[in-house]
Amino acid sequence: MNSLFLAIAVALMVRSLAAARLDRWNLGAPVVMVLAGVVVGLVNEDSISALLNTQAVQQAAEIILAVLLFTDATEVRGGRLWGGSPGLVARVLLLALPLSLALAMAFGWLLFPGLPWPVLLLVAGVVVPTDFAPAERLVRDRGLPTHVRSVLNVESGYNDGIVSPLFLFALILAGDHDQQRTPLDALGTAVPFALKAVLVGVVVGTALALLMNLAARAGWMTEQSGRVTVLLAPLLTYTVTVAIDGNGFVASFVCGIAFRYVHRLAKAHRLRTVSGGVSRTPALSADFHLLEDITTVLTMTMWFMVGIAAVLTVLIGVPWQVVLFCAAALTVVRVGPVLLSLIGSRFSARERLLVGALGPRGTTSIVFGLLAFNRLPEGSTADTILVITVTCVLGSVLVHGIGARPVTRLLTATPKAASEQPA
């Protein structure tokens, strides 16, 4: 385990020292960390499966997911819970997302007829959530219409929080820790867990934001201590929720929503208090800088683990059914429901297609896949989920890393060119 930590640290250091140069060569963090993981995996072929199945990896994945869910919930722009286009976001999250999950399960049923429906729901939970953390330049591309960027940002921040309780419900039902449960038993476990999580998330997020505001007004807190408090929020929330048998992932996500909302209101009020035209309060997002940096490190670590898992995936074998399923998951499983959900909206046909086409898979899929592989009994089912996870996220690097920019230029340049023609 120490050698693994050393390898991760070295890979992170090399990537950080050459980040600007690598970015100019279009070698983003996911590509570099995956390649580093592949190298380590090739050196340790015989021990990869045992390594990924350790309790330490499971607990690390759970903590990382809690932090990522909190971070996603705090990154909504514009000070609104649903961003600047709440109606459009509601269409994508409440209509397109469930349709995508159902469509992914349907493709899974056709291609993997031997898998029970709880496992198909697990697989759908792995391949459907989008994550723009590995594709930040794409979602920040000024060539994209502002309202398209807004919907993509909010959707990627919220969809993993919405999917996580369904994923955990399916994990319990699929045989987590060798437990065989009926759907009613699983639901009886998942619902109380979720209710406790919502309560803890709201209470902890609101309380921490109010306490930070009081401490800042009293002059008790420094800028650094504020950043540390924000970083500790998801860890505190997750730990407290798990201690009372709640869903720590849902709690972290809800805590992020409550914390961001109350913190933003309180800090915006302080920012309006100026003396001599100079604000006494740091910028509104300053408290989140340390959290964002740590999240970047955790995200790169997960991509390193994908590289290791890729070696195991090759050893297991990638059947044609997995390739076809992942190809569908990265295209029609998302594009179709998004286009359907946005019918009648103010988005043009090209903008609807942009929202559907720009859906990279990243850290959320990686963590969900590792959790399923780790917590399900060893065997073909767990191996299939791991192979699908690795194939899907690496396929997304190709599809959304290489193909997204030409698609964006094509769909945004055509209307512009048409508008410039003489009347």
N, C-alpha and C positions, 0 to 999 in steps of 0.2 A: 504493500500500500504506500510506503514511503517513496518508493521509486516512481509510482504513479503521480504522486503529488509533485515530485521533482520534475518529471517530464512536463506536467501541466504548467508549472511555474516557468520553466525554460521556454516553452512555446509562447506563453503569454508575454514574457520579457522580449523575445525576439520580435513578435508581432508589434509590441508597443514601441520598440526602438526604431522600427522601420515602417511605422504606420502610414506616414505621409507618402513615402516612396511606393509602398505596396498599393495604396489606394490609386495612385496615378497609373499603376499597371493593371488596374481593375482586379486586384487580388485582395478582396475584402477579408474581414476577420473570419467569416465562416469557412472560406476556402482554405486559408492558411491553417486554421485550427483543425479542420478535417484532415488535411494532409499530414499534419503532425501526429494526429491520433492514429492514422493509418500506419505510419512508420512504427509507432510504439506497439500497435496491434500485431504487426508482422513479426516483431521481435519476440512477442509473448503470445503466439498463436494458441499454445496449449492451455493457457490459463485465462483466456478472455471470458468464457462463459462463467467460470467460477468467480471472476472479478465482478462482473456485472450483477451477479446474484447475491452479493454480500449485503449484510444489513447496513453497513456504512453507506454504500451507494444508494440504497433505498431511502435512508434518512436524509442524505444530502439532496437527493432529487426532490423530496417533499419540502425541505426548507427552501430550496431554490424556487420551486413552484409558488410557494407562499409569497416570497419576495417579489417574484415576477407579477403575480396577480395584483398585489398591492401597488406596484409601480405602474402597471397598465391602468389601474383605476384612477391614479393621480395624474395621468398625462393627458386628460381630456382638455382641449383648448377652449378658450372663450369664457370660462367661468360657469358654464352650464353643465348639468349632469349629462345631457345628451348632445352637447356641442352646439354648433350654430345652426344645424339643420335637423332638429329633433324628429320631425315627421319622416324624413328620408331614412334616418338612422333606425327608427322604429320599424320601418318596412324591412330593412336588411336584417336586423337582429331578431325580430319577432315573427317574420314570415319566411325570409330566405334561409335563415340559419336552420330552423326545424326542417324545412324542405330539403336542404342539403344533407342533413343527418339521415333523413328517411331515404333519400336517393342513394347515399353511400351504403346504407344497409341493404338496399335492393340490389345494387351491383355486387355487394359482398355475398348475398344469398345466391346469386346466379353463378358467381365464379368460385365460391367456396361453400358448396352445398352441405358439407359436413360440419360446418361451424354452427353452434346454437345461436339464437338471436341475442342473448346477452353479450356474447363475444363479438357479434357483428356490431352491436352498439358501442362496444369498446373500440373497435377498429374505426368506426365512424367518428368517435370522439377524438381519435388520434389524428385523422387526416383532414377534418373539416376546419378547425380553428385556424384563423390567419394570424400572422405575426410579422409586423414590419420592422422589428428590431434588427434583423439581418439585412434589411433593405431600406434603411432610413433615407438614403439619397433618392430613392424612387418616390417615396411618399412626400418628400419635401421638394420634388421637382416643380419649379415654378411654371413649367409648361402645362402642368395639370390645372384645370379650373379649380378655384378656391373651394367651391362647395363639394367637389369630388374628393379633394384632399381631406376636407373636414369629415366627410362620411367614412372614408377609409381609416382615418385616425381613430375616431370614436369606436368604430366597429372592431378594429383590432384590439382596442383596449378592453372591450367588454365581452367579446364572444367567448374567450377562454373562461371567464368567470361564470358565464351562463352555462357552458358545457360541463364544467367541472363537477357539479352535483350529479348530473346524468352519468358522467364517466364513473364516478365513485359508486353510484347505485348499480351500474352494470358490473363493476369490478366485484362488488359483494356477491351479486347474483351469479357471476361466472365462476365463482369458487375461490375467492380470496382466502389465502391461508387454509386451503383444503376444506372450507366450509361449504356445505351444500344447503342452499336456502331456496325457498319458494319465492316467487315475486312479492307476495304479501309480506313474508318475513323480511325481505330486503327493503321493501318500502317502509316497513315499520322501524327499520334501523336508520334509513336515510333521512326520513322526514324529521324525527327529533334532532338528529345531528344538524340538519340544515337550519331548523328553527333556533337552536342554541347559537349556531354560527352567526345568523343575522343579528340576534340580540347582542352578542359579544362584539361583533364588528361595529355596530352603530354606537354602542356605549364607549368602547375603547377609542374609536376614531374621533368621536365628538369630544370626549374627555381630554384626550391628548392635545387636540387642537386648541381647546379652551385654556388648558394649563399652559401651553406654549405662549398663548397670547397674554395671559396674566403675568407670566414670568418675564416676557419681553417688556411689557409696560412697566414692570417694577424694576427693570434693569438688572435682573438676576441672571439673565442668559446671554451668552456670547453667540456670535454667528456660527462658530464651530459647534458649540453645544446644541444649537438648533438643528444643524445638519445631522448630528449624531442621534438626536431624538427621533427625527424622521426615519433614519435607517433602522432604529430599534423597534419602531412601531409594528411592522409586520411580524417580527420575531416574537414580540410580546403577545400580539394577538393570536398567532398560531399556537404558541405554547399554552396560553390560558385556555383556549378553546379545546385543544386536545385533552387537557387535564380534566375537563368536565364532560368528556365524551361528545364533543361537537365536531363539526366539519371545519378543520383549520383552514382549508383552502377558501371556502366560501367566506369565512370570517375575515380572512386577510383581504379579500376582494371588497367586501362591504366596508371594512375599516378604511380602505383606501378612498372609497367614494365619500364616506362621511368626513374623513379627515381633510381631504382636499377641499370639500365644499365649505366647511366651517373655517378652516385655516385661511382660505382665500378671502372669505368675507371679513374675517378679523384683521388680516394683514392689509387688505385694501383700505379698510377704515383707518389704520395707522398710517398708511402711505399718504393719506390726504392731510395728515397733520404735519405741516412743514414749518420750518423756522428759517426766515431769511431766504426763502425760495429753495432750500436744500432739504431733501427728505432725510429724516433720522432713521428710517427703516430700510434694510436692504431690499433689493429687487424682489418682486413677488415670488419668483421661482428659485431664489438663492438657496432656500432651505432644502431643496430637492437635489442639489448638485452631487452630494456625496452618494445619495441613494442611486442616482443615475450612473455614477462611475462604478459602484459595486455591482449594479445590475449588468453593466457591460462585461465585467469580469466573469460573472456567473454565466452569462449567455455564451461567452467564448469557451468557457469550461464545458458547457453542454455540447457545443459543436466539436470539441476535442473528443468527447465520449462517442459522438456519432462516428468519428473516424475509426475509433477502436471497434465499435459495433459493426462497422462496414466490413471489417476483416472477417468477423464471425459470420456475417451475412453471406459473404462469398463462400465460406466453408460450408454453411448450411445449404446454400443454393438458392437462386432466385428463379422460381418457376414463372412461366409465361402468364399465369393467372395474376400473379402479384404485379407484374409490369403493366398488364392491361388495366388492372384495378387502380393502380396509382396514376396512370395516365388519365383515366376517367375522373379520379378524385381531384386532379389538378386543373381540370378543364370543365367538362359538362356538369359535374356534381356541384360546382360553384356557379358557373356562368348561367346555367339554366334557371335555377331558383332566383338569382339576383335579377335577371332580366324580367322574370315573371313578377317579382315583388315590386319592381319599379314602374310597371305599366301604369300610365296615367299620371305619373309624377312630372315635376317640372324639368327633370333630366331629359336631354335629347337622347336619341337612339345610340349615338356614339358615346355619350357620357355613361349611359347604362352599361354599355359593353365594357367601358373602361373599369367601372366599379367591379364588374364580374371577372374581368381578366386579371386585374391586379390583386391577387390574393396569395402572397407567398406563405409557405408554411415554415415554421422555425422552431424556436425554443419550446413553445407549448407542446407541439407535437412530439418533440424529443423527450420531454419530461414525462408526458402521458405514456408514451411507448415504453420507456424504461421502467416506469412504475408498474405497468401491466406485465411486462416480462419478468420483473422481480417478484411480484406478489402473487402471480398465478402459479399453480403447480408446474414443475418442469415437464416439458414434453412438446409435442408438435404445435399445440395451440399457442403457447408462449413464444415459441420460435417463429411461428407465422406472424404474430403481431410485431416482433422485433424486425423481421425482414421487411414487412410493409412500412414500418416507421422509417427505417433507414432509406429504403427506396423512394418513399414519398418526399422526405426532406431533401435528399440529394437531387431528386428530380426537380424539386422546386427551385433549387439553386440554379439549375440549368434553365428551366422555363422562365422563372421570374428574374433571374439574375442577368441572363443573356437576352432573352426574348422580350422582356417587359419594355425596355426603352424603345426599341423599334416600333412596338405596338402603340406605345404612348404617342410617339411622334406621328405615326400614321393617322391615329384617330383624332389628334388635336390639330394637325397641320392642314388637313383637308378642308374643314370649315373656314379656317383662316384664309387659305388660298382663295376659296370661293368668294369670301367677303371682300377680297381686294380687287376682284374683277370689276371693270367699269360697268355701271348700270346701263 
